[in-house]
Each structure stands twice: as structure tokens, then as C-alpha cells.
Amino acid sequence: MPLSFPRAATAHIELPAALEGKTLIEDKRSHTVVAETYKAKGAAVRVAVAPGEYRVLVRRGTTLSRCEVTSGGTVELDQCTSEALDVETTKGGEQPIFEHPTMIEVSLFAGAERHDAYTDTLEAFGYHEGVMPLSAGISLAGLRQWLPHVWLGGLASTESTSEWTRATDGLYPQRFSATTTTVQGAARAFTELGESSFYTYLQFTIGLGIGRTQHRDQSDMETRDTYFGPALSASYGVGWQGHRLGLGLAYTMEYAHVIDNLVGDTHASGGHRFGLAGSWSF
């Protein structure tokens, strides 16, 4: 099944005889790679493309050149900008070239907390959730583009549940709350929506969850506990990507099996989450 439907290649870009190196042609409007080849010095080459504006990236050794060109035109080497690269290699050769291969993304999210045997026990002991029983948090992701449609990296997040309370005869009600922190590896696959700057993506994460609980009794004495366990999530999102700035909306299902009680129940923190993200690529 194709990831996108390309326009008809009724025009061309000419790579001049003097150009040499690994060459990548990017559609400036959709930020997608339309061609990738190795251009040898000594003969001009024409690459078929759809009408539009393009950016040609040429890597030779540790130098990357960027050239702006319109379909039907020729790459003018004296008008290209060049910069030195830190060459990243693998056992099989060089990595593909991406203009902005690193992305930092910050997300704010909220949603109802999962109910299970742990929360049933709280209710059995007379605790009640707040008026707005939502969990909310923030996450920070660092991703690196390894393939044309694949980003890999890591994600750290923290979120807090709403407070549970129980009436007492003392000065204060009993109060219980929890915070879950995760550190996870992340994999994201995306596809562009036609020829626009919008895209959709699927993301999966897995790693360590750290649960922290806080309980205050009728005398306002505080008890804290910390727990560890596995954490994972699956997300579906829609985003917009500019030259460097990106924005996105996402739905995530979270699961972090981390918080225990004395009767053997374990709370799987998480549930349905809806988030707003902002990113910067470089």
C-alpha cells in the first residue's frame, strides 16, 4: 500500500556535469524526498520530477551543500550553500541525508485515570475522587530520523492524578494522590497527507515507570511511597511541519503497571490521553 500519491513527473531537474556526491532532492512544499542517487562527475543528469520548487542536498565526504532549484532548471553550484558535517556511518555505509534529522517535542496532555482493583479498594475505604477527576502531565521527546518515514529516540513524562479524599472526625480529611514518571524508548512512523505540510503518525513507547504516592491523614501527617514497574503507550496523531517548527494533536493510550497497595492490588496508571504538542527540528 503506498504511503502517498505522488504528482505526475512532467518536469525535470538537471544535475550539472561538475556536481559529484550523494544527492537527495526534496520537495520544498511537502518536505518529502522525491529522489536519491549518487551523481558521478563528468556528465549531466536529468531527474524527472513534478512541477514545483525543490531543494537539492549534495553530500561529498564531510561537506553538505544545499541548492535551491525550480523544476525545469539546473542546479547552479556557485549559488549553493555548504557546511561541514559530522559523518555518521554504519557497518553498511553512510546514513541517509535528512535536512533536519533531530526533533525535540514537548507535549501537554490530560485524560481520565484508569479504574481498576486498586481504585475499587480506595472507594471501598470511603475515598472519593475530585470534582474533575482528570490526570494531566507533560512529556519531552527527543527523536532522530533514521529512515524517510521513521523516527527513533526517547521520551520522558510525568503526570499527576486528581486527589482522592475521605471525610474524618479530625482536623483534616484524609487525602491520597499519585504521580507517575516514565522514561521510555520511542519509535514513530509517519506519512504525509497528500502534498500538504500535514501528516499523520503512529508512535509506540516502552520503558520504566516510577510511581510515587502521597497520603495525608486526619492530622495532616504525610506518608510517601515509591514504586517501579513497566510502562508503555501507543499514540495516533496528526501534525503540521514547517521548516523547523511543528505542531500536533494526539490521542494516546498509556499503561504503567507501577503502584501497589497492602492487599495485593496494583494500579495500572494511565488511560486515554489527549495531547497538544510543539516541536523544533534541527
C-alpha positions, 0 to 999 in steps of 0.5 A: 500500500503506498504511503502517498500519491505522488504528482505526475513527473512532467518536469525535470531537474538537471544535475550539472556535469561538475556536481559529484556526491550523494544527492537527495532532492526534496520537495520544498512544499511537502518536505518529502524526498522525491529522489536519491542517487549518487551523481558521478562527475563528468556528465549531466543528469536529468531527474524527472520530477513534478512541477514545483520548487525543490531543494537539492542536498549534495553530500561529498565526504564531510561537506553538505551543500544545499541548492535551491532549484525550480523544476525545469532548471539546473542546479547552479553550484556557485549559488549553493550553500555548504557546511561541514558535517559530522559523518555518521556511518554504519557497518553498511555505509553512510546514513541517509541525508535528512535536512533536519534529522533531530526533533525535540517535542514537548507535549501537554496532555490530560485524560481520565485515570484508569479504574481498576482493583486498586481504585475499587479498594480506595472507594471501598475505604470511603475515598472519593475522587475530585470534582474533575477527576482528570490526570494531566502531565507533560512529556519531552521527546527527543527523536532522530530520523533514521529512515524517510518515514521513521523516527527513533529516540526517547521520551520522558513524562510525568503526570499527576492524578486528581486527589482522592479524599475521605471525610474524618472526625479530625482536623483534616480529611484524609487525602491520597494522590499519585504521580507517575514518571516514565522514561521510555524508548520511542519509535514513530512512523509517519506519512504525509497527507497528500502534498500538504505540510500535514501528516499523520503518525503512529508512535509506540513507547516502552520503558520504566515507570516510577510511581510515587504516592502521597497520603495525608491523614486526619492530622495532616501527617504525610506518608510517601511511597515509591514504586517501579514497574513497566510502562508503555503507550501507543499514540495516533496523531496528526501534525503540521511541519514547517521548516523547523517548527511543528505542531500536533494533536494526539490521542494516546493510550498509556499503561504503567503497571507501577503502584501497589497497595497492602492487599495485593492490588496494583494500579495500572496508571494511565488511560486515554490521553489527549495531547497538544504538542510543539516541536523544533527540528534541527 
